Amino acid sequence: MPQMAPMPWIFLLMLTLTSLAMVSSIIYFSNQKESMKYASVKKNNFNLKW
């Protein structure tokens, strides 16, 4: 069965790619949330100043 040999490698590659995409999307969304919070805090400070 030489044709069935590369299948686990392809599956492993797909699994690692999907996990990397999930981790990067989670990091991206958390960074967006933090930047939004920072922007709102800056806006509040700006409003308090005036």
LOMAR-237661 format. One line per field, with one value per residue (C-alpha): residue number from 1; chain; y, x, z. Coordinates in steps of 0.2 Angstrom, whole numbers. Each point is the difference from the previous one (the first is absolute). Example, Ala and Ser with C-alpha at 12.3 -4.5 7.8 and 13.67 -1.06 7.14 Angstrom:
BEGIN
nr: 1 | 2 $
kette: A | A $
Y: -22 | 17 $
X: 62 | 6 $
Z: 39 | -3 $
//
This chain:
BEGIN
nr: 1 | 2 | 3 | 4 | 5 | 6 | 7 | 8 | 9 | 10 | 11 | 12 | 13 | 14 | 15 | 16 | 17 | 18 | 19 | 20 | 21 | 22 | 23 | 24 | 25 | 26 | 27 | 28 | 29 | 30 | 31 | 32 | 33 | 34 | 35 | 36 | 37 | 38 | 39 | 40 | 41 | 42 | 43 | 44 | 45 | 46 | 47 | 48 | 49 | 50 $
kette: A | A | A | A | A | A | A | A | A | A | A | A | A | A | A | A | A | A | A | A | A | A | A | A | A | A | A | A | A | A | A | A | A | A | A | A | A | A | A | A | A | A | A | A | A | A | A | A | A | A $
Y: 0 | 14 | 12 | 0 | 5 | 19 | 1 | 2 | 13 | 10 | -2 | 6 | 15 | 5 | -2 | 11 | 13 | 1 | 1 | 14 | 9 | -2 | 7 | 14 | 5 | -1 | 11 | 12 | 2 | 2 | 14 | 8 | 0 | 7 | 14 | 4 | 1 | 11 | 12 | 1 | 5 | 13 | 7 | 1 | 8 | 13 | 3 | 3 | 12 | 11 $
X: 0 | 12 | -14 | -7 | 17 | -2 | -17 | 4 | 13 | -14 | -12 | 13 | 5 | -19 | -2 | 15 | -6 | -17 | 6 | 12 | -14 | -11 | 14 | 4 | -18 | -2 | 15 | -6 | -17 | 7 | 12 | -15 | -10 | 15 | 3 | -19 | 1 | 15 | -8 | -16 | 11 | 9 | -16 | -7 | 16 | -2 | -18 | 5 | 13 | -12 $
Z: 0 | -5 | -4 | 18 | 7 | -2 | 6 | 19 | -5 | -10 | 15 | 12 | -11 | -1 | 18 | 4 | -12 | 7 | 18 | -6 | -8 | 15 | 12 | -11 | -2 | 19 | 3 | -14 | 8 | 18 | -7 | -9 | 17 | 9 | -13 | 0 | 19 | -1 | -13 | 11 | 15 | -10 | -6 | 18 | 6 | -15 | 5 | 18 | -4 | -10 $
//
